């Protein structure tokens, strides 16, 4: 039977920190807009900041739907979800309000400090999620799957680029400056880092 929680602490926090992958879901306010669902990985790229706040690095390499949806005036809705692929079954969701912290934001240095071990040239934003609802479900239908290892291609590929080369990459990529539905997404030209 599922439960709701007031805070991300104890076994809920431990569960989040043990999962190698999580999923993000967002949507524009428009009823005919595109719903976005994305898997996220790379160890160390998500942190529990406090009992009601999480943050993760938004890296380059894909579109910027999440950024667009959390930036949309009156929106900001985001759900993070984790599944137990090993151990006792569980699905955990954090419904919240998201905010994108960009590289030229005066707060960038403080936020990126949470991710020192995984920071790199392809970090284009930090998505901060303030929890509105925290709940779990049984997860009985989620299959067991064995985790082997991290994929290294993303970090290696972008690790070979200078910050200037990454900025050029962002400028050329479709659906980075604007979402699929025409909402403003990543500010371009890519802001220089303030740290």
Secondary structure, 3 states (H helix, E strand, C coil): CCCEECCCCHHHHHHHHHCCCEEEEEECCCCCCCEEEEEECCCCCEEEEECCEEEEEEECCCCCHHHHHHHCCCCCEEEEEEECCCCCCCEEEEEEEEEEEECCCCCHHHHHHHHCCCCCCCEEEEEEEEEEEEEEECCCCCCCCCCCCCCCHHHHHHHCCCHHHHHHHHHHCCCCCECCCCCECCCCCCCCCCC
